[in-house]
Amino acid sequence: MARLRYNNIDNVSTDKTLKDLRQWREERRRKKKDYTYRVPNHPPQLEYLGGNRLETTITWIGHSTFFIQYEGLNIITDPIWARRLGFEKRISEPGIPIREVPPIDLILISHSHYDHLHLNSVRKLYRTGTTLVVPAGLKRKMQRKGFGNCLEMKWWEELTVGPVKLSFVPTQHWTRRTPFDTNTSHWGGFVLEPADPDKHPPGEDGRRKLPPNLYFAGDSGFFPGFKEIGSRYKVHIALMPIGAYEPEWFMSSQHVNPEEAVQAFVDVGAELMIPMHFGTFRLADDTAREALDRMELARVAAGIAEERIRALGYGETLIVHPEERYAEK
């Protein structure tokens, strides 16, 4: 029986030929790159994070891995504490050592690529009471690996995990872990919203002080789906990839470049962007400094206020106070 294969919106292909791979390899040999810049590591606020169950916090671990505290839950996105990916060593230390991460309630997996789903990291984080959420087609594999409390989602599906409403939204990408399982599971991003806004009592002005709606974009090329996500959801904070885009003739169908990331941020209508997917592993030919510099130039060109794009260091925590910016009648 043929296995179900998943596709992108409008069947956009990310396939590359052996000729393409050889051309990239030849180009890489000729390039001279300055890899001296390192994303800074910040001492993590472990005592605060270990005791916090009220405020929304976003801590960058590295690559697409964030430790998020939201509506009282401790959440991890795309966990990868691996020291290397294939032949590529991790460039910097994870923002929080995995043994010091507070107990995790919810793990979100955007897709099955090795730089987004590291099974050994999941094993170390998973405990009784942890819920693992994966794209359609991946649940059976994860259950076979011993993660019994696993839920899978299709594009545009919603589910509630405790006090958090999750929506699984499209990206333009692909998946493979072996030569035989290409695109047998899906890929996407997540929107996080409060499941019960009424539990947040109105203030003196009659407005409810709610946590921000978060959008974790996963891994994606630039596509019209960003605008559709923005039309369906009110997004306050977008965690957006900016790296692994060079050479662009090879990567553009699957990874946004920094300018496209800024445009995607505009398209989803978010108020704040936090960049990710850069500086942790050398997955392509761009550098962290190049990605950050191009993102900054794109911000200026788009007339976006400086404070609306916040680049975190590894281990750095953004604490979001809902009374400051996010409210509903």
C-alpha positions in Angstrom: 0.0 0.0 0.0 1.4 3.4 -1.1 2.2 5.8 1.8 0.5 9.1 1.9 2.7 11.9 0.7 2.1 15.5 1.8 2.4 18.6 -0.4 2.8 22.3 -0.2 0.0 24.8 -1.0 -0.3 25.0 -4.8 2.0 21.9 -5.0 5.1 24.0 -4.9 8.1 21.7 -5.2 11.2 21.8 -3.0 12.9 18.9 -4.9 16.5 19.3 -5.9 18.6 17.2 -8.3 22.0 15.7 -7.9 23.2 18.3 -10.4 21.9 21.0 -8.1 23.7 19.5 -5.1 27.0 19.3 -7.1 26.6 22.9 -8.2 26.1 24.0 -4.6 29.1 22.0 -3.5 31.3 23.6 -6.1 30.1 27.1 -5.2 30.8 26.5 -1.5 34.4 25.6 -2.2 34.9 28.9 -3.9 33.3 31.1 -1.2 35.3 32.8 1.5 33.2 33.6 4.6 33.9 35.2 7.9 32.4 32.9 10.6 34.0 34.7 13.5 30.8 36.3 14.8 29.0 34.3 17.4 25.5 34.9 18.8 26.1 35.9 22.4 25.2 33.6 25.3 23.4 35.2 28.2 23.3 33.6 31.7 19.7 32.2 31.9 17.3 33.4 34.5 16.9 29.9 35.9 15.6 30.8 39.4 12.9 33.1 37.9 11.9 30.7 35.1 11.7 27.8 37.5 9.2 29.6 39.7 7.2 31.5 37.1 3.8 30.3 36.1 2.1 33.6 35.6 4.0 35.8 33.1 4.5 35.0 29.4 8.2 34.5 28.7 10.2 33.5 25.6 13.7 32.2 26.0 15.9 31.3 23.0 17.8 28.1 23.4 19.2 28.1 19.8 18.2 27.5 16.2 14.4 27.0 16.3 14.3 25.9 20.0 12.5 28.2 22.4 11.5 27.7 26.0 8.1 29.4 26.3 6.0 30.0 29.4 2.4 30.6 28.4 -0.8 30.5 30.4 1.0 28.6 33.1 2.5 26.0 30.8 6.2 25.3 30.1 6.5 24.8 26.4 9.4 23.7 24.1 9.5 24.2 20.3 11.5 22.0 18.0 13.9 20.7 20.7 17.5 20.2 19.6 20.3 20.2 22.2 22.5 18.1 19.8 26.2 18.7 19.8 26.4 18.2 16.0 24.2 17.6 13.0 26.0 15.2 10.7 29.4 16.7 10.1 28.5 20.1 11.4 29.3 20.9 15.0 27.0 23.2 17.1 28.6 26.7 16.9 27.5 27.9 20.4 26.2 26.4 23.7 22.5 26.0 24.1 20.9 28.9 26.0 19.9 26.6 28.9 21.6 23.2 29.5 18.9 20.6 29.0 19.3 19.2 32.5 18.4 22.6 33.9 15.3 23.2 31.8 12.2 23.4 34.1 9.7 20.5 33.7 8.0 20.6 30.3 4.2 20.4 29.8 4.1 20.7 26.1 6.5 20.0 23.2 5.7 21.3 19.7 7.3 19.8 16.6 7.0 21.7 13.4 8.4 18.9 11.1 10.6 15.9 11.2 13.9 17.2 9.9 16.9 16.4 12.2 17.5 20.1 13.0 14.0 20.4 14.3 13.3 17.0 15.8 16.2 15.5 17.9 14.8 12.4 19.5 17.4 12.3 22.3 16.4 15.8 23.3 12.7 14.9 23.3 13.5 11.9 25.5 15.3 14.0 28.1 12.4 16.6 28.2 9.5 14.2 28.0 8.0 13.1 31.3 4.7 11.9 32.8 2.2 14.6 32.0 4.1 16.0 28.9 2.0 16.4 25.8 3.8 16.0 22.4 2.2 17.7 19.4 3.4 16.8 15.9 2.2 17.3 12.3 -0.1 14.8 10.6 1.7 11.6 9.7 4.3 11.7 12.5 2.2 10.4 15.5 2.7 6.7 14.9 6.5 7.0 14.6 6.7 9.0 17.9 4.5 6.6 19.7 6.7 3.7 18.5 9.6 5.7 20.0 7.9 5.6 23.4 6.1 9.0 23.5 2.6 7.7 24.2 0.9 11.1 24.9 1.3 12.3 21.4 -1.3 14.3 19.3 -1.0 15.1 15.6 -2.5 18.0 13.7 -3.5 18.9 10.2 -3.2 22.4 8.7 -5.8 24.8 10.1 -6.8 22.3 12.8 -7.2 23.6 16.4 -6.9 21.8 19.7 -6.8 22.7 23.3 -4.1 21.6 25.7 -5.0 22.7 29.2 -5.3 26.6 29.1 -3.7 26.9 25.6 -5.5 26.8 22.3 -3.2 25.6 19.5 -3.7 26.0 15.8 -1.5 24.3 13.2 -0.8 26.5 10.2 0.8 25.9 6.8 4.4 26.5 5.8 6.2 25.9 2.5 8.7 23.2 3.2 9.3 19.4 3.1 10.4 16.5 5.3 12.7 13.5 5.3 14.6 11.4 7.9 15.4 8.4 5.8 15.7 7.8 2.0 12.3 6.2 2.2 10.0 8.6 4.1 10.2 11.8 2.1 7.1 13.9 2.8 5.3 11.1 4.6 4.5 13.5 7.5 3.5 17.2 7.2 5.2 20.4 8.2 3.8 23.7 9.6 3.8 26.3 12.3 1.8 26.9 15.5 -0.4 29.8 16.7 -0.8 29.9 20.5 -3.8 31.7 22.1 -5.5 31.6 25.5 -8.1 28.9 25.5 -10.3 30.7 28.0 -9.9 34.5 27.8 -12.7 34.9 30.3 -10.4 33.6 33.1 -8.6 36.9 32.8 -10.8 39.4 34.7 -11.4 42.8 33.2 -9.4 45.7 34.7 -10.7 49.0 35.9 -11.1 50.2 32.3 -13.2 47.1 31.4 -10.5 45.6 29.2 -9.1 42.1 29.8 -5.3 41.9 30.1 -4.5 38.9 27.9 -1.2 37.2 27.1 0.0 37.8 23.5 -1.0 35.4 20.7 2.3 33.7 19.6 3.1 32.5 16.1 6.0 30.0 15.8 6.6 29.9 12.1 8.6 26.7 12.0 10.6 26.4 8.8 9.4 27.9 5.5 10.1 29.4 2.1 8.2 32.6 1.4 4.6 31.9 0.3 1.1 33.5 0.3 0.2 31.5 3.4 1.7 34.1 5.6 -1.0 36.6 4.5 -3.7 34.0 5.0 -2.4 33.3 8.6 -2.5 37.0 9.3 -6.1 37.1 8.0 -7.3 34.2 10.2 -5.5 35.1 13.4 -4.5 38.1 15.4 -0.8 37.6 15.9 1.1 39.7 18.4 4.6 38.0 18.5 6.1 36.1 15.5 9.0 33.8 16.0 10.4 33.9 12.4 13.3 32.1 10.7 15.9 34.3 9.0 18.8 31.9 8.2 20.0 28.9 6.0 19.0 30.8 2.8 22.3 30.8 0.8 22.6 29.9 -2.1 19.2 31.4 -2.7 18.7 29.7 -6.0 18.9 26.4 -4.1 17.2 27.4 -0.8 14.5 29.9 -1.6 11.6 27.4 -2.0 12.2 26.0 1.5 13.9 28.8 3.6 13.1 32.6 3.7 15.9 35.0 3.4 16.1 37.9 5.9 14.2 40.3 3.7 11.4 37.7 3.1 11.3 37.0 6.8 10.6 40.7 7.5 7.9 40.7 4.8 6.4 37.6 6.3 6.3 39.4 9.7 4.4 42.2 8.0 2.1 39.8 6.2 1.0 38.0 9.4 0.4 41.4 10.9 2.4 40.8 14.1 3.5 43.5 16.4 6.9 42.0 17.4 9.3 39.7 15.6 11.9 37.5 17.2 14.3 36.0 14.7 15.4 32.3 14.8 17.0 29.6 12.7 20.4 31.3 12.4 23.8 31.1 14.0 23.5 27.7 15.8 24.5 25.3 13.0 26.1 25.9 9.6 23.3 24.5 7.5 23.9 26.6 4.4 26.4 29.2 3.3 25.1 32.4 5.0 26.5 33.6 8.3 24.7 34.8 11.4 26.2 38.3 10.9 25.0 38.4 7.3 21.5 37.3 8.3 21.2 39.9 11.1 22.6 42.7 8.9 20.3 42.0 6.1 17.3 41.8 8.5 18.2 45.2 9.9 18.5 46.8 6.4 15.1 45.3 5.5 13.6 46.7 8.7 14.8 50.1 7.9 13.7 49.9 4.3 10.2 48.8 5.4 10.0 51.7 7.9 9.5 49.3 10.8 10.3 50.8 14.3 13.5 49.4 15.8 11.8 48.0 18.9 9.5 45.8 16.8 12.2 43.4 15.9 14.0 41.9 18.9 17.0 39.6 18.3 17.6 37.5 21.4 20.9 35.9 22.5 21.1 32.3 23.6 19.6 32.0 27.0 18.1 35.5 26.9 14.5 35.8 28.1 11.9 38.2 26.9 9.2 38.8 29.6 5.9 40.0 28.2 3.7 41.9 30.5 0.1 41.7 29.2 -1.0 44.9 30.9 1.5 46.9 28.8 0.3 46.0 25.3 -2.2 43.2 24.9 -5.8 43.8 25.9 -9.3 43.0 24.7 -12.7 44.5 25.5 
